[in-house]
Amino acid sequence: VAGGAGLINMCHIAERTRAVTGIEIRVVGFDSGQGLPSARDYRDLPEHFQQGDYPMDVARLRAELPSFCELVLGDVAATVPAFTARLSSHAPLAFVAVDVDYYSAAKPGLSILGGDPRAYLPVVPVYLDDIGVDGSNPWTGELLAAAEFNAENEHRKIAPFTLLRSRRIFKNPQWIDRMFAAHLHDHPLRSGR
Protein backbone atom coordinates (compact mmCIF):
# COMPACT_ATOMS: atom_id res chain seq x y z
CA VAL A 1 0.00 0.00 0.00
CA ALA A 2 2.85 2.39 0.91
CA GLY A 3 1.53 5.95 0.51
CA GLY A 4 -1.84 4.64 -0.64
CA ALA A 5 -2.10 6.07 -4.17
CA GLY A 6 -2.83 2.67 -5.73
CA LEU A 7 -5.30 1.70 -3.01
CA ILE A 8 -7.19 4.98 -3.38
CA ASN A 9 -7.20 4.55 -7.15
CA MET A 10 -8.75 1.09 -6.74
CA CYS A 11 -11.39 2.67 -4.50
CA HIS A 12 -12.26 5.19 -7.23
CA ILE A 13 -12.55 2.35 -9.74
CA ALA A 14 -14.77 0.44 -7.30
CA GLU A 15 -17.03 3.48 -6.93
CA ARG A 16 -17.33 3.90 -10.70
CA THR A 17 -18.02 0.18 -11.14
CA ARG A 18 -20.74 0.26 -8.47
CA ALA A 19 -22.36 3.28 -10.12
CA VAL A 20 -22.57 1.44 -13.47
CA THR A 21 -23.34 -2.12 -12.30
CA GLY A 22 -24.82 -1.79 -8.83
CA ILE A 23 -22.26 -4.30 -7.54
CA GLU A 24 -20.78 -3.37 -4.17
CA ILE A 25 -17.03 -3.85 -4.08
CA ARG A 26 -14.91 -4.17 -0.96
CA VAL A 27 -11.29 -3.09 -1.33
CA VAL A 28 -8.66 -4.39 1.10
CA GLY A 29 -5.03 -3.30 1.28
CA PHE A 30 -2.29 -5.13 3.18
CA ASP A 31 0.91 -3.49 4.42
CA SER A 32 3.33 -3.63 7.33
CA GLY A 33 2.68 0.07 7.89
CA GLN A 34 6.42 0.59 8.41
CA GLY A 35 8.00 0.39 4.96
CA LEU A 36 9.99 -2.53 3.68
CA PRO A 37 11.95 -4.75 6.07
CA SER A 38 15.49 -5.72 5.11
CA ALA A 39 15.83 -8.04 2.11
CA ARG A 40 16.40 -11.70 3.03
CA ASP A 41 18.49 -12.71 0.01
CA TYR A 42 18.90 -12.28 -3.76
CA ARG A 43 15.30 -13.42 -4.37
CA ASP A 44 14.10 -10.15 -2.81
CA LEU A 45 16.03 -8.13 -5.44
CA PRO A 46 17.98 -6.09 -2.86
CA GLU A 47 19.62 -4.12 -5.66
CA HIS A 48 16.21 -2.46 -6.22
CA PHE A 49 14.51 -2.48 -2.82
CA GLN A 50 15.94 -1.55 0.57
CA GLN A 51 14.79 -1.51 4.17
CA GLY A 52 12.57 1.48 4.87
CA ASP A 53 11.41 1.98 1.27
CA TYR A 54 7.73 2.86 0.86
CA PRO A 55 6.81 4.14 4.33
CA MET A 56 3.20 4.88 5.22
CA ASP A 57 1.48 7.68 7.11
CA VAL A 58 -1.16 5.35 8.58
CA ALA A 59 -3.37 8.04 10.17
CA ARG A 60 -3.45 10.19 7.03
CA LEU A 61 -4.22 7.22 4.78
CA ARG A 62 -6.96 5.83 7.03
CA ALA A 63 -8.62 9.27 7.05
CA GLU A 64 -8.71 9.26 3.21
CA LEU A 65 -10.15 5.77 2.73
CA PRO A 66 -13.86 5.31 2.00
CA SER A 67 -15.99 3.10 4.24
CA PHE A 68 -15.81 0.13 1.84
CA CYS A 69 -12.01 0.01 2.06
CA GLU A 70 -10.08 -1.78 4.78
CA LEU A 71 -6.40 -1.32 5.59
CA VAL A 72 -4.89 -4.42 7.20
CA LEU A 73 -1.56 -3.79 8.93
CA GLY A 74 1.01 -6.43 9.85
CA ASP A 75 3.15 -9.13 8.28
CA VAL A 76 1.35 -10.65 5.26
CA ALA A 77 2.43 -14.10 6.46
CA ALA A 78 -0.08 -13.64 9.31
CA THR A 79 -2.65 -11.17 7.97
CA VAL A 80 -3.35 -12.75 4.58
CA PRO A 81 -4.19 -16.26 5.91
CA ALA A 82 -6.47 -14.72 8.56
CA PHE A 83 -8.24 -12.69 5.87
CA THR A 84 -8.48 -15.67 3.51
CA ALA A 85 -10.15 -17.76 6.22
CA ARG A 86 -12.97 -15.18 6.33
CA LEU A 87 -13.68 -15.16 2.58
CA SER A 88 -17.10 -16.45 1.51
CA SER A 89 -19.14 -17.19 -1.57
CA HIS A 90 -21.40 -14.22 -0.71
CA ALA A 91 -18.56 -11.81 -1.56
CA PRO A 92 -16.09 -13.70 -3.78
CA LEU A 93 -12.56 -12.47 -4.25
CA ALA A 94 -12.42 -11.03 -7.76
CA PHE A 95 -9.00 -9.35 -8.14
CA VAL A 96 -5.56 -9.51 -6.52
CA ALA A 97 -2.82 -6.90 -6.92
CA VAL A 98 0.57 -8.09 -5.68
CA ASP A 99 2.86 -5.11 -5.14
CA VAL A 100 4.96 -6.25 -2.20
CA ASP A 101 8.33 -5.87 -3.94
CA TYR A 102 9.99 -8.84 -2.24
CA TYR A 103 9.77 -12.55 -3.00
CA SER A 104 9.69 -13.13 0.77
CA ALA A 105 6.41 -11.16 0.96
CA ALA A 106 4.90 -12.31 -2.35
CA LYS A 107 5.23 -15.98 -1.39
CA PRO A 108 2.96 -15.77 1.70
CA GLY A 109 0.86 -13.08 0.03
CA LEU A 110 -0.22 -15.46 -2.71
CA SER A 111 -1.77 -17.67 -0.03
CA ILE A 112 -4.75 -15.33 -0.51
CA LEU A 113 -5.66 -17.66 -3.38
CA GLY A 114 -5.75 -20.76 -1.16
CA GLY A 115 -9.20 -20.60 0.43
CA ASP A 116 -12.49 -22.35 -0.27
CA PRO A 117 -12.92 -22.33 -4.06
CA ARG A 118 -16.47 -20.99 -3.76
CA ALA A 119 -15.03 -17.81 -2.21
CA TYR A 120 -13.45 -16.78 -5.53
CA LEU A 121 -14.37 -16.17 -9.11
CA PRO A 122 -13.34 -19.19 -11.23
CA VAL A 123 -10.66 -17.00 -12.83
CA VAL A 124 -9.19 -14.22 -10.69
CA PRO A 125 -7.16 -11.49 -12.42
CA VAL A 126 -3.79 -11.11 -10.66
CA TYR A 127 -1.55 -8.07 -11.14
CA LEU A 128 2.14 -8.74 -10.40
CA ASP A 129 3.60 -5.25 -10.17
CA ASP A 130 7.27 -5.85 -9.51
CA ILE A 131 8.00 -8.16 -12.41
CA GLY A 132 8.76 -4.99 -14.36
CA VAL A 133 11.96 -4.05 -12.52
CA ASP A 134 15.34 -4.67 -14.11
CA GLY A 135 16.72 -7.95 -12.84
CA SER A 136 13.32 -9.53 -12.33
CA ASN A 137 13.34 -13.10 -13.62
CA PRO A 138 11.68 -16.46 -12.95
CA TRP A 139 14.12 -17.15 -10.08
CA THR A 140 13.42 -13.96 -8.11
CA GLY A 141 10.59 -11.81 -6.80
CA GLU A 142 6.95 -12.22 -7.67
CA LEU A 143 7.63 -14.48 -10.67
CA LEU A 144 9.37 -17.00 -8.41
CA ALA A 145 6.54 -16.77 -5.88
CA ALA A 146 3.98 -17.44 -8.64
CA ALA A 147 6.01 -20.39 -9.99
CA GLU A 148 6.22 -21.91 -6.51
CA PHE A 149 2.49 -21.34 -5.99
CA ASN A 150 1.86 -23.29 -9.20
CA ALA A 151 4.17 -26.11 -8.13
CA GLU A 152 2.51 -26.38 -4.71
CA ASN A 153 -1.13 -26.27 -5.87
CA GLU A 154 -2.50 -29.01 -8.07
CA HIS A 155 -5.78 -27.29 -8.97
CA ARG A 156 -4.83 -23.60 -8.80
CA LYS A 157 -2.46 -22.07 -11.28
CA ILE A 158 -1.27 -18.54 -12.02
CA ALA A 159 -0.62 -17.93 -15.71
CA PRO A 160 -0.27 -14.93 -18.01
CA PHE A 161 -3.64 -13.34 -18.81
CA THR A 162 -3.77 -14.52 -22.41
CA LEU A 163 -5.53 -12.46 -25.08
CA LEU A 164 -5.84 -9.39 -22.83
CA ARG A 165 -3.66 -7.30 -25.13
CA SER A 166 -5.61 -8.30 -28.26
CA ARG A 167 -8.88 -7.18 -26.68
CA ARG A 168 -7.65 -3.67 -25.85
CA ILE A 169 -7.83 -0.56 -28.02
CA PHE A 170 -4.51 0.65 -26.61
CA LYS A 171 -2.30 -2.42 -26.81
CA ASN A 172 1.03 -1.20 -25.43
CA PRO A 173 0.61 -0.06 -21.81
CA GLN A 174 3.15 -1.77 -19.55
CA TRP A 175 0.56 -2.96 -17.03
CA ILE A 176 -0.77 -5.51 -19.54
CA ASP A 177 2.50 -7.45 -19.27
CA ARG A 178 1.99 -7.63 -15.50
CA MET A 179 -1.50 -9.12 -15.72
CA PHE A 180 -1.90 -12.77 -14.85
CA ALA A 181 -4.89 -14.91 -14.01
CA ALA A 182 -5.32 -17.36 -11.16
CA HIS A 183 -7.24 -20.32 -12.54
CA LEU A 184 -9.19 -22.18 -9.87
CA HIS A 185 -9.70 -25.54 -11.52
CA ASP A 186 -11.37 -26.78 -8.34
CA HIS A 187 -14.07 -24.05 -8.51
CA PRO A 188 -17.56 -25.57 -8.75
CA LEU A 189 -18.18 -23.82 -12.09
CA ARG A 190 -15.01 -25.33 -13.57
CA SER A 191 -15.12 -28.78 -12.02
CA GLY A 192 -18.70 -29.76 -12.87
CA ARG A 193 -19.66 -29.97 -9.19
Secondary structure in CASP SS format (residue, H / E / C, confidence):
PFRMAT SS
TARGET T0000
AUTHOR 0000-0000-0000
METHOD secondary structure of the structure
MODEL  1
V C 1.00
A C 1.00
G C 1.00
G C 1.00
A H 1.00
G H 1.00
L H 1.00
I H 1.00
N H 1.00
M H 1.00
C H 1.00
H H 1.00
I H 1.00
A H 1.00
E H 1.00
R H 1.00
T H 1.00
R H 1.00
A H 1.00
V H 1.00
T H 1.00
G C 1.00
I C 1.00
E C 1.00
I C 1.00
R C 1.00
V E 1.00
V E 1.00
G E 1.00
F E 1.00
D E 1.00
S C 1.00
G C 1.00
Q C 1.00
G C 1.00
L C 1.00
P C 1.00
S C 1.00
A C 1.00
R C 1.00
D C 1.00
Y H 1.00
R H 1.00
D H 1.00
L C 1.00
P C 1.00
E C 1.00
H C 1.00
F C 1.00
Q C 1.00
Q C 1.00
G C 1.00
D C 1.00
Y C 1.00
P C 1.00
M C 1.00
D C 1.00
V H 1.00
A H 1.00
R H 1.00
L H 1.00
R H 1.00
A H 1.00
E H 1.00
L C 1.00
P C 1.00
S C 1.00
F C 1.00
C E 1.00
E E 1.00
L E 1.00
V E 1.00
L E 1.00
G C 1.00
D C 1.00
V H 1.00
A H 1.00
A H 1.00
T H 1.00
V H 1.00
P H 1.00
A H 1.00
F H 1.00
T H 1.00
A H 1.00
R C 1.00
L C 1.00
S C 1.00
S C 1.00
H C 1.00
A C 1.00
P C 1.00
L E 1.00
A C 1.00
F C 1.00
V E 1.00
A E 1.00
V E 1.00
D C 1.00
V C 1.00
D C 1.00
Y C 1.00
Y H 1.00
S H 1.00
A H 1.00
A H 1.00
K H 1.00
P H 1.00
G H 1.00
L H 1.00
S H 1.00
I H 1.00
L H 1.00
G C 1.00
G C 1.00
D C 1.00
P H 1.00
R H 1.00
A H 1.00
Y E 1.00
L C 1.00
P C 1.00
V E 1.00
V E 1.00
P E 1.00
V E 1.00
Y E 1.00
L E 1.00
D H 1.00
D H 1.00
I H 1.00
G H 1.00
V C 1.00
D C 1.00
G C 1.00
S C 1.00
N C 1.00
P C 1.00
W C 1.00
T C 1.00
G H 1.00
E H 1.00
L H 1.00
L H 1.00
A H 1.00
A H 1.00
A H 1.00
E H 1.00
F H 1.00
N H 1.00
A H 1.00
E H 1.00
N C 1.00
E C 1.00
H C 1.00
R E 1.00
K E 1.00
I E 1.00
A E 1.00
P E 1.00
F C 1.00
T C 1.00
L C 1.00
L C 1.00
R H 1.00
S H 1.00
R H 1.00
R C 1.00
I C 1.00
F C 1.00
K C 1.00
N C 1.00
P C 1.00
Q H 1.00
W H 1.00
I H 1.00
D H 1.00
R H 1.00
M E 1.00
F E 1.00
A E 1.00
A E 1.00
H E 1.00
L E 1.00
H C 1.00
D C 1.00
H C 1.00
P H 1.00
L H 1.00
R H 1.00
S H 1.00
G C 1.00
R C 1.00
END
